[in-house]
Structure formats: structure tokens, C-alpha cells
Amino acid sequence: MQRVFISYSRKDIEFARQLSGDLEKAGFKVWWDISDLKSGDEWVRTIPAAIEASRYFIILLSPDAVASQWVEREYLHALNLRRKVIPLMVRPCSVPFALANINYLDFTVSDPVTSFNRLLADLEYTGEPVVATTLPKKRLLPLPPSLVRFERVILAGLVLALFILSFFVFKSFTPVIPTPTSTASPSPSWTVTPTRELTATQPATPTLTPSLTSTETSLPEITMTPSSTREAVLRVELCIRTDFTTLVRTGPGKAFGYLSNPLKGDDCLLFSARNEDSTWFMIAPRQPDARFREFEYGWVSNFTLDLESAGTFSLPVGTPLPTATRIPSLTPSPTSSPTETNTPIPTDTRVPTSTATDLPVLEPTPTS
């Protein structure tokens, strides 16, 4: 069986699942991370090995896939290995520069059955015909690729504008009903002079609020530096990737110790900081969910977080707590350590005198 690797964005997971099922019906061995990436596998080793073991590399082109760094690393690695790369346009977007000279199959304009048969021909399939169930995501509006991600916002704005326009059109055609004129005899008018009532204004009684002095120990202060010129958010919700069991460490790295209980897949927590290269994220204090309060100020690796579903965000750079300890090295310690006593050496500033006695003593001789 020929092996096929599917590279995609999590926003196109339904299309990838249907495509994988159709290719497996045709007899291909399909690798994609949802079905083949097991808990505990390291992405940086498992994914490149799967690309090397595959003969064909299929990439699902969409605005989210083009913006994904992981998808870019995957197709660049496939190009370096000279694998046969087949791009599929599932949502209109601009084609990356590295794939510009490769013809892609457009599943957004042609019939799905025709597009799938063309894909089987590119995969050199010679078996029985397969009924395809792969359907692209329908577009709501005919927009250029640069505006596809905003199609729902544009559609909502058009609906609101149509509602406002219909309101003014309906108002302009509303008939004006004349007000009937009263023919009753005029009645005498009386002029009433109101008497202004004077109310004494009493001074407001000040309200004394007792000040309470808190005796709680303040939380340790975390030094944070914004990572870019735009304003950094303080807390963002990130979720653990499906089928992952994540260890929470006391610092940004595997050299730090970890807490007793791990996090499970689909657990969502608030994060408030990151390290300098954005490979570790710090769990924010004051978690709304009481189950995650034991993990506050802990650090989680970015490989286990679903960063693509969180969208665009920016977190400040943080430092671990002063109580964060690294894993000690196995160095035997002596049972007792000698105490070094520093005895000061006296410094003699006097000029040394000669103790030699073998030289004659010269005394002055009186003159006559």
C-alpha cells in the first residue's frame, strides 16, 4: 500500500477526516496526526519520520493553513525530501511561494467527484472507482481570498445595512393622518402663579468607612516585559491538545521539577506569561476553575497546547517563581564538611633591620 501524508490546519479537520476515509477506501495508507499521533509522542521526531516514510504529501490549502508555521515546516520538509507534493485548495487563499510552481486541485469550484478522481490519478491509482464523500466548505459570499476570513462579519454588516435601509423606506411611505380640529367653545383661562416651596438644605452626614488592614501574604511579583510594540494581554485561555497528558513544571524547561498531578487532554486553563522564545507558557494565578488552582504559576510546553485554536494573541515574558527548583544532579555529598578557619596573617610594616654581626663598626676618629 502506498503511504500518504496529509498536512492541514485544525480549522479544516472535518475535510481532512473525510479525505482520509476516502483514500483508505481506495487502499492507501494515510497518516495524519489525529489518528496516528499517539499520546507521549514527540512532534519534532514523529512528524518528520512520517513524512520520510510517505511517498505522497497532500497539503490542504486554506487561509489558516497558509498562516500556520507547522504546516509550513511540514511541506518544506517534504520538498527537501523530494516527495510528490499535491496541494488541494479547500478554502480560497493565496498559494505560498514555495508551492507556486506546483499545480493544485481546486475543490471549491469544481465537482467534488471530479476533483477526487483527479486526485486519484495524481496518486497513480489504478483500482476500482471510489465514491467520494469529501465536500469543501461552502462559501457564504463570493469574496477575494484576502477577505474570506471576514466573510461572516461582512455578511452581518450587509444584513444590518439592509435592515436600516428598509426602516427608512418604510417610514417614508407611512401615510400622515391629519389631527382633527376641536370646535368646542373656548373656556376662560386662569393664570395660576405657582409658589416656590423653599426646602432647607441640611448638611450631609459624612459616612465613615473603616479601613481594614489585610494580613494576607502578597503573591510574588512576576517581572513581565512585552514581547512586541502592541499591547500585551494579561490572560489568555489555552487548551491541552487532544490525547495528550501534560506534566506541569515549576519553570520553563525540562530541567525543572514537575507538580504531582498532570493535565489531561481538552483541559482549558488561563495563561499569563511565556518565556523569551515562546516555547513554554506560565499558568496564570486565580484560575476560575478550582481544579486547576494547584497548577498556578506552573509552566507547560507549547507542543502540548492547541495554539492554533486560540487565534492571534500576545503574552508578556515572565520569569519563574523564586521557589522554582531544578532537578538536582546525582552528586554524592560527604557526611561532614570540614570547617575552614581563616587565620589572618599579621602584616609587619616596619623596616627590617640587619642582624649581621660580621661587619666592623666604624667609629669616627678625632683629629688632633
Contacts in CASP RR format, 6 or more apart in sequence:
PFRMAT RR
TARGET T0000
AUTHOR 0000-0000-0000
METHOD contacts of the structure
MODEL  1
MQRVFISYSRKDIEFARQLSGDLEKAGFKVWWDISDLKSGDEWVRTIPAA
IEASRYFIILLSPDAVASQWVEREYLHALNLRRKVIPLMVRPCSVPFALA
NINYLDFTVSDPVTSFNRLLADLEYTGEPVVATTLPKKRLLPLPPSLVRF
ERVILAGLVLALFILSFFVFKSFTPVIPTPTSTASPSPSWTVTPTRELTA
TQPATPTLTPSLTSTETSLPEITMTPSSTREAVLRVELCIRTDFTTLVRT
GPGKAFGYLSNPLKGDDCLLFSARNEDSTWFMIAPRQPDARFREFEYGWV
SNFTLDLESAGTFSLPVGTPLPTATRIPSLTPSPTSSPTETNTPIPTDTR
VPTSTATDLPVLEPTPTS
1 27 0 8 1.000
1 28 0 8 1.000
1 29 0 8 1.000
2 28 0 8 1.000
2 29 0 8 1.000
2 55 0 8 1.000
2 56 0 8 1.000
2 123 0 8 1.000
2 124 0 8 1.000
3 28 0 8 1.000
3 29 0 8 1.000
3 30 0 8 1.000
3 31 0 8 1.000
3 53 0 8 1.000
3 54 0 8 1.000
3 55 0 8 1.000
3 56 0 8 1.000
4 23 0 8 1.000
4 28 0 8 1.000
4 29 0 8 1.000
4 30 0 8 1.000
4 31 0 8 1.000
4 54 0 8 1.000
4 55 0 8 1.000
4 56 0 8 1.000
4 57 0 8 1.000
4 58 0 8 1.000
4 123 0 8 1.000
5 31 0 8 1.000
5 32 0 8 1.000
5 50 0 8 1.000
5 51 0 8 1.000
5 54 0 8 1.000
5 56 0 8 1.000
5 57 0 8 1.000
5 58 0 8 1.000
5 74 0 8 1.000
5 78 0 8 1.000
5 83 0 8 1.000
6 16 0 8 1.000
6 19 0 8 1.000
6 20 0 8 1.000
6 30 0 8 1.000
6 31 0 8 1.000
6 32 0 8 1.000
6 58 0 8 1.000
6 59 0 8 1.000
6 60 0 8 1.000
7 57 0 8 1.000
7 58 0 8 1.000
7 59 0 8 1.000
7 60 0 8 1.000
7 65 0 8 1.000
7 71 0 8 1.000
7 74 0 8 1.000
7 75 0 8 1.000
7 78 0 8 1.000
8 15 0 8 1.000
8 16 0 8 1.000
8 32 0 8 1.000
8 59 0 8 1.000
8 60 0 8 1.000
8 65 0 8 1.000
8 71 0 8 1.000
9 60 0 8 1.000
9 62 0 8 1.000
9 64 0 8 1.000
9 65 0 8 1.000
9 68 0 8 1.000
9 71 0 8 1.000
9 308 0 8 1.000
10 64 0 8 1.000
10 306 0 8 1.000
10 308 0 8 1.000
10 309 0 8 1.000
11 62 0 8 1.000
11 64 0 8 1.000
11 65 0 8 1.000
11 308 0 8 1.000
12 60 0 8 1.000
12 62 0 8 1.000
12 64 0 8 1.000
12 65 0 8 1.000
12 90 0 8 1.000
12 91 0 8 1.000
12 137 0 8 1.000
13 34 0 8 1.000
15 60 0 8 1.000
15 90 0 8 1.000
15 134 0 8 1.000
15 135 0 8 1.000
15 136 0 8 1.000
15 137 0 8 1.000
16 32 0 8 1.000
16 34 0 8 1.000
16 60 0 8 1.000
17 34 0 8 1.000
18 133 0 8 1.000
18 134 0 8 1.000
18 135 0 8 1.000
19 58 0 8 1.000
19 60 0 8 1.000
19 88 0 8 1.000
19 134 0 8 1.000
20 30 0 8 1.000
20 32 0 8 1.000
20 35 0 8 1.000
21 30 0 8 1.000
21 133 0 8 1.000
22 116 0 8 1.000
22 130 0 8 1.000
22 132 0 8 1.000
22 133 0 8 1.000
22 134 0 8 1.000
23 30 0 8 1.000
23 123 0 8 1.000
24 30 0 8 1.000
25 130 0 8 1.000
26 120 0 8 1.000
26 123 0 8 1.000
26 125 0 8 1.000
26 127 0 8 1.000
26 130 0 8 1.000
28 123 0 8 1.000
28 125 0 8 1.000
31 50 0 8 1.000
31 53 0 8 1.000
31 54 0 8 1.000
33 47 0 8 1.000
34 242 0 8 1.000
36 50 0 8 1.000
37 43 0 8 1.000
37 46 0 8 1.000
37 47 0 8 1.000
37 243 0 8 1.000
38 243 0 8 1.000
39 243 0 8 1.000
39 244 0 8 1.000
39 245 0 8 1.000
40 244 0 8 1.000
40 245 0 8 1.000
42 303 0 8 1.000
43 303 0 8 1.000
44 303 0 8 1.000
47 74 0 8 1.000
48 77 0 8 1.000
51 57 0 8 1.000
51 74 0 8 1.000
51 77 0 8 1.000
51 78 0 8 1.000
51 81 0 8 1.000
51 83 0 8 1.000
52 81 0 8 1.000
54 83 0 8 1.000
55 83 0 8 1.000
55 84 0 8 1.000
56 83 0 8 1.000
56 84 0 8 1.000
56 86 0 8 1.000
56 123 0 8 1.000
57 74 0 8 1.000
57 75 0 8 1.000
57 78 0 8 1.000
57 83 0 8 1.000
57 84 0 8 1.000
57 85 0 8 1.000
57 86 0 8 1.000
58 86 0 8 1.000
58 87 0 8 1.000
58 88 0 8 1.000
58 119 0 8 1.000
59 65 0 8 1.000
59 71 0 8 1.000
59 74 0 8 1.000
59 75 0 8 1.000
59 85 0 8 1.000
59 86 0 8 1.000
59 87 0 8 1.000
59 88 0 8 1.000
59 99 0 8 1.000
60 88 0 8 1.000
60 90 0 8 1.000
61 87 0 8 1.000
61 88 0 8 1.000
61 89 0 8 1.000
61 90 0 8 1.000
61 91 0 8 1.000
61 93 0 8 1.000
61 95 0 8 1.000
61 99 0 8 1.000
61 104 0 8 1.000
62 90 0 8 1.000
62 91 0 8 1.000
62 93 0 8 1.000
63 91 0 8 1.000
63 93 0 8 1.000
63 145 0 8 1.000
63 148 0 8 1.000
63 149 0 8 1.000
64 149 0 8 1.000
64 308 0 8 1.000
65 71 0 8 1.000
65 93 0 8 1.000
66 93 0 8 1.000
66 94 0 8 1.000
66 96 0 8 1.000
68 308 0 8 1.000
70 308 0 8 1.000
72 96 0 8 1.000
75 85 0 8 1.000
75 96 0 8 1.000
75 98 0 8 1.000
75 99 0 8 1.000
76 98 0 8 1.000
78 85 0 8 1.000
79 85 0 8 1.000
79 98 0 8 1.000
84 122 0 8 1.000
85 99 0 8 1.000
85 102 0 8 1.000
86 102 0 8 1.000
86 104 0 8 1.000
86 105 0 8 1.000
86 119 0 8 1.000
86 122 0 8 1.000
86 123 0 8 1.000
87 95 0 8 1.000
87 99 0 8 1.000
87 102 0 8 1.000
87 104 0 8 1.000
87 105 0 8 1.000
88 104 0 8 1.000
88 105 0 8 1.000
88 107 0 8 1.000
88 115 0 8 1.000
88 119 0 8 1.000
89 104 0 8 1.000
89 105 0 8 1.000
89 106 0 8 1.000
89 107 0 8 1.000
89 108 0 8 1.000
90 107 0 8 1.000
90 108 0 8 1.000
90 136 0 8 1.000
90 137 0 8 1.000
91 108 0 8 1.000
91 136 0 8 1.000
91 137 0 8 1.000
91 139 0 8 1.000
91 148 0 8 1.000
92 108 0 8 1.000
92 139 0 8 1.000
92 143 0 8 1.000
92 144 0 8 1.000
92 145 0 8 1.000
92 148 0 8 1.000
93 145 0 8 1.000
93 148 0 8 1.000
94 145 0 8 1.000
94 146 0 8 1.000
95 104 0 8 1.000
105 115 0 8 1.000
105 118 0 8 1.000
105 119 0 8 1.000
105 122 0 8 1.000
106 115 0 8 1.000
107 115 0 8 1.000
107 134 0 8 1.000
107 136 0 8 1.000
108 136 0 8 1.000
108 139 0 8 1.000
112 132 0 8 1.000
112 134 0 8 1.000
112 135 0 8 1.000
112 136 0 8 1.000
113 131 0 8 1.000
113 132 0 8 1.000
115 134 0 8 1.000
116 130 0 8 1.000
116 132 0 8 1.000
116 134 0 8 1.000
117 129 0 8 1.000
117 132 0 8 1.000
120 130 0 8 1.000
139 148 0 8 1.000
139 151 0 8 1.000
140 151 0 8 1.000
140 152 0 8 1.000
140 155 0 8 1.000
141 151 0 8 1.000
141 154 0 8 1.000
141 155 0 8 1.000
143 150 0 8 1.000
143 151 0 8 1.000
143 154 0 8 1.000
147 154 0 8 1.000
219 285 0 8 1.000
220 297 0 8 1.000
220 321 0 8 1.000
220 322 0 8 1.000
222 272 0 8 1.000
222 273 0 8 1.000
222 282 0 8 1.000
222 297 0 8 1.000
222 318 0 8 1.000
222 319 0 8 1.000
222 321 0 8 1.000
223 318 0 8 1.000
223 319 0 8 1.000
224 232 0 8 1.000
224 273 0 8 1.000
224 316 0 8 1.000
224 317 0 8 1.000
224 318 0 8 1.000
225 316 0 8 1.000
225 317 0 8 1.000
225 318 0 8 1.000
226 232 0 8 1.000
226 314 0 8 1.000
226 316 0 8 1.000
226 317 0 8 1.000
227 274 0 8 1.000
227 278 0 8 1.000
227 314 0 8 1.000
227 315 0 8 1.000
227 316 0 8 1.000
227 317 0 8 1.000
228 314 0 8 1.000
230 314 0 8 1.000
231 314 0 8 1.000
232 314 0 8 1.000
232 315 0 8 1.000
232 316 0 8 1.000
233 313 0 8 1.000
233 314 0 8 1.000
233 315 0 8 1.000
234 272 0 8 1.000
234 284 0 8 1.000
234 316 0 8 1.000
235 270 0 8 1.000
235 271 0 8 1.000
235 272 0 8 1.000
235 284 0 8 1.000
236 270 0 8 1.000
236 271 0 8 1.000
236 272 0 8 1.000
236 310 0 8 1.000
236 313 0 8 1.000
236 315 0 8 1.000
237 268 0 8 1.000
237 269 0 8 1.000
237 270 0 8 1.000
237 271 0 8 1.000
237 310 0 8 1.000
238 268 0 8 1.000
238 269 0 8 1.000
238 271 0 8 1.000
238 281 0 8 1.000
238 305 0 8 1.000
238 306 0 8 1.000
238 307 0 8 1.000
238 310 0 8 1.000
239 265 0 8 1.000
239 266 0 8 1.000
239 267 0 8 1.000
239 268 0 8 1.000
239 269 0 8 1.000
239 305 0 8 1.000
239 306 0 8 1.000
239 309 0 8 1.000
239 310 0 8 1.000
240 246 0 8 1.000
240 263 0 8 1.000
240 264 0 8 1.000
240 265 0 8 1.000
240 266 0 8 1.000
240 267 0 8 1.000
240 268 0 8 1.000
240 300 0 8 1.000
240 304 0 8 1.000
240 305 0 8 1.000
240 306 0 8 1.000
241 265 0 8 1.000
241 304 0 8 1.000
241 305 0 8 1.000
241 306 0 8 1.000
242 265 0 8 1.000
242 266 0 8 1.000
243 265 0 8 1.000
244 264 0 8 1.000
244 265 0 8 1.000
244 304 0 8 1.000
245 262 0 8 1.000
245 263 0 8 1.000
245 264 0 8 1.000
245 265 0 8 1.000
246 262 0 8 1.000
246 263 0 8 1.000
246 264 0 8 1.000
246 265 0 8 1.000
246 300 0 8 1.000
246 301 0 8 1.000
246 304 0 8 1.000
247 258 0 8 1.000
247 259 0 8 1.000
247 262 0 8 1.000
247 263 0 8 1.000
248 258 0 8 1.000
248 259 0 8 1.000
248 261 0 8 1.000
248 262 0 8 1.000
248 263 0 8 1.000
248 283 0 8 1.000
248 295 0 8 1.000
248 298 0 8 1.000
248 299 0 8 1.000
248 300 0 8 1.000
249 256 0 8 1.000
249 257 0 8 1.000
249 258 0 8 1.000
249 259 0 8 1.000
249 280 0 8 1.000
249 298 0 8 1.000
249 299 0 8 1.000
249 300 0 8 1.000
250 256 0 8 1.000
250 257 0 8 1.000
250 258 0 8 1.000
250 259 0 8 1.000
250 297 0 8 1.000
250 298 0 8 1.000
250 299 0 8 1.000
250 320 0 8 1.000
250 321 0 8 1.000
250 323 0 8 1.000
250 324 0 8 1.000
250 325 0 8 1.000
251 257 0 8 1.000
251 280 0 8 1.000
251 298 0 8 1.000
251 299 0 8 1.000
251 320 0 8 1.000
251 324 0 8 1.000
252 275 0 8 1.000
252 279 0 8 1.000
252 280 0 8 1.000
252 282 0 8 1.000
252 299 0 8 1.000
252 320 0 8 1.000
253 280 0 8 1.000
253 299 0 8 1.000
253 301 0 8 1.000
255 326 0 8 1.000
255 327 0 8 1.000
256 299 0 8 1.000
256 320 0 8 1.000
256 324 0 8 1.000
256 325 0 8 1.000
256 326 0 8 1.000
256 327 0 8 1.000
257 325 0 8 1.000
257 326 0 8 1.000
257 327 0 8 1.000
259 294 0 8 1.000
259 295 0 8 1.000
259 298 0 8 1.000
261 294 0 8 1.000
263 269 0 8 1.000
263 292 0 8 1.000
263 295 0 8 1.000
263 300 0 8 1.000
267 292 0 8 1.000
269 283 0 8 1.000
269 284 0 8 1.000
269 287 0 8 1.000
269 289 0 8 1.000
269 292 0 8 1.000
269 295 0 8 1.000
270 283 0 8 1.000
270 284 0 8 1.000
270 287 0 8 1.000
270 288 0 8 1.000
271 281 0 8 1.000
271 282 0 8 1.000
271 283 0 8 1.000
271 284 0 8 1.000
271 300 0 8 1.000
271 315 0 8 1.000
272 282 0 8 1.000
272 283 0 8 1.000
272 284 0 8 1.000
272 285 0 8 1.000
272 315 0 8 1.000
272 316 0 8 1.000
273 281 0 8 1.000
273 282 0 8 1.000
273 284 0 8 1.000
273 315 0 8 1.000
273 316 0 8 1.000
273 317 0 8 1.000
273 318 0 8 1.000
274 280 0 8 1.000
274 281 0 8 1.000
274 282 0 8 1.000
274 315 0 8 1.000
274 316 0 8 1.000
274 317 0 8 1.000
274 318 0 8 1.000
275 299 0 8 1.000
275 317 0 8 1.000
275 318 0 8 1.000
276 317 0 8 1.000
278 302 0 8 1.000
279 301 0 8 1.000
279 302 0 8 1.000
280 299 0 8 1.000
280 300 0 8 1.000
280 301 0 8 1.000
280 302 0 8 1.000
281 299 0 8 1.000
281 300 0 8 1.000
281 302 0 8 1.000
281 305 0 8 1.000
281 315 0 8 1.000
282 297 0 8 1.000
282 298 0 8 1.000
282 299 0 8 1.000
282 318 0 8 1.000
282 320 0 8 1.000
283 292 0 8 1.000
283 295 0 8 1.000
283 296 0 8 1.000
283 297 0 8 1.000
283 298 0 8 1.000
283 299 0 8 1.000
283 300 0 8 1.000
284 296 0 8 1.000
285 296 0 8 1.000
285 297 0 8 1.000
286 296 0 8 1.000
287 293 0 8 1.000
287 295 0 8 1.000
287 296 0 8 1.000
297 320 0 8 1.000
297 321 0 8 1.000
299 320 0 8 1.000
END
